[in-house]
Amino acid sequence: MYETELIFDYAKEPSRDILCIDCKSFYASVECVRRGLHPLETKLVVMSYPSADPKERGSGLILASSPAAKKAYGISNISRARDLPFPYPPGLVIAAPQMRLYMQKNTEINNIYKKYADEANHHVYSVDESFVDITGAQKLFGKKSAYEMAKLIQADVLQTTGIYTTIGIGDNPLLAKLALDNAAKHQPDMIAEWRYPDIPETVWKIPDMTDFWGIGKRTKLRLNRLGIFSIYDLAHTNYYYLKSQLGVMGAQLNAHSWGIDRSFLGEKVKVSSKSIGNSQVLNKDYVVRSEIEIVLIEMADQVATRLRKSGAKTQLVSLSIGYSINYIDQLGRTGFHQQLKIPPTNASSELVAHILMIFDQHYKDQSIRNVGVGAGNLIYTDFLQLDLFQDPDEQVNEQKKDLIVDSIRKKYGFRSLVRAVSLLEGGRAIARSSLVGGHAGGMAGLEEGEENAERTKKKDG
């Protein structure tokens, strides 16, 4: 029995004017504005691998949908092409991803936010969400309230870019985020303000626990097993009991259910452990072993390149395989994930060898659609640890070769120097070199190095 209750005193908690700003259906909105269409009224989806062939429609991934498209077709941002009516409705606009354009627009919008807060009070949360602490800044704009400042920023972004924004306002980042996700998106003016005194009528009445920040389906099930079925229940469960059952996460969830968040946007977070990885959804089902191995070689090479760029070496490699839609293996799995501890390395050849070894041990002729290669337990060192069972000169030469390849690709672009296997059937590295975040960049596939080379040609010519 836990007789002691932890009492939170809001008078002693940080109380600031925090805005959590979301660009409404960002990718879709950018595409609408680019076409001179209304972002809220046009039925538009941004889709990777769009195809009019019914047999190939399953490969299309919907990255974003405009509000009108969501309402008309009952789809969400992350859906498949097969979720849309087929043949595609006449009024539906299908746009291929333009990731570089979206990144440019993201930078433009965040530069607008910086007119209302300095660097320390501005935090980019994702490509379409940012936190802005406007505490004290209102004095520079005629002593406006937090709500009035939100309206001002909304109007500025809309007038400058044509993008609509929704804004949550709170005493801290948590309350601002909860207000955004659970209320602002449903308000006519797309703004909601949640403060400490409002918590019993706002936070505790969030209808689904998974709509609360930090609670996913698995955490919800764990809480249900403890007799907790709502945010109200979570707030009124003994803090020390939750901590004993769920550890630090239980203590944090209980504090969050009371709206407690002591983080500041200007804080620098120290990351104790990092990992580096690449993953991709393949453009088709891969069933030929040699073609899958080509993709793995390419991805292991990419991860090794990123390790060297970060000055890191990995001591743990991992391989994640996701099977094709509706494919289940003899063990009832839809994929597998395996790890292997290795001596510290960032050599492409070694990562390739380890990944292929894991693949060889666990692949049983399954049909593959998703692939991921990861590197963890990183250490940061420039020293080369020699393997006593290999020729030292060969190991040194291997390192030199990797560094030369890195420098050539950095200067002239990835496609200036590719593995021969990437030219074979199944290779994806060349096609993916024109992508940003795994999707079409929208600038004819030119990477930074290639763009520089193009500019040099024009300058010299």
Order of alpha helices (4+ residues) and beta strands (2+ residues): beta-alpha-beta-beta-alpha-beta-beta-alpha-beta-beta-alpha-beta-alpha-beta-alpha-alpha-alpha-alpha-beta-alpha-beta-beta-alpha-beta-beta-alpha-alpha-beta-beta-alpha
